[in-house]
């Protein structure tokens, strides 16, 4: 009898007559304890009263544009949509949380840890830029394993994680291809996989569906809902679309005149578990910059 989890092999030896009860009773207790641990990890996102993303009186500057006194929080495991007009500062705020914009005042706390002045790779944040920002010289397999290689995961563990991600995202047949020629939906799936590869506590996505056709957008709705419900990650999703917010979000924020206002949660976005607790780029220059930002967030230092 043999089994494994993430590189750990369980190979109990055949019991002899003097140790049958002790060995197999101990192994059964271990299996029960391991199962309970997995359930506990899965339930973290349903804790009431805890916030993974908390922004306090934040001021941030991007060129001549500035935001002042911004504050909001997103409870553990919830999927939040941030809406607002073009140019109101949504992406600037998202990139400040990721560590890609300089904060001039206030604090950013992720899982009760002050990350205001930490480097992007030290924040435990997965980031999906607006166009996905795939690395043009890497295969899809290499893209999914990028953050894991930087974190010096063992090769066999990286390989298992990449295969698992590809299966979840429906891109197993793309692993040995390069980004050139991929559809918009395929590119976004790869970008999501790269962002989620290292098990981040926070996922930040910048208008991931805006450039997709209707059929592909519908497929991505299904995928994002599945990821939302299966993974213990707290998400901040930038969008212009009320439809996206309605279909995906547990909570919706509006950024207007430099202030973030919480709106009523869309009914379709709420999950029963939460109710019970009451709780290739179109512009080449933009694509190069987004690729640089995605790489910066993936790095640890």
Secondary structure, DSSP 8 states (H G I E B T S, - for coil): --EEETTEEE------TTTHHHHHHHHHHHHHHHHHHHHHHHHGGG-SS-EEEEEEEEEEEETTEEEEEEEEEEETT-EEEEE--TTSSHHHHHHHHHT-S-EEEEEEEETTEE-TTS-GGGS-EEEE-TT----TTSBHHHHHHHHHHHTT--HHHHHHHHHHHHHHHT-GGGTTSBSTT--HHHHHHHHHHHHHTT--SEEEEESTTTTS-HHHHHHHHHHHHHHHHHS--EEEEE-S-HHHHHHH-SEEEEEETTEEEEE---TTT--HHHHHTT---SSHHHHHHHHHHHHHHH---
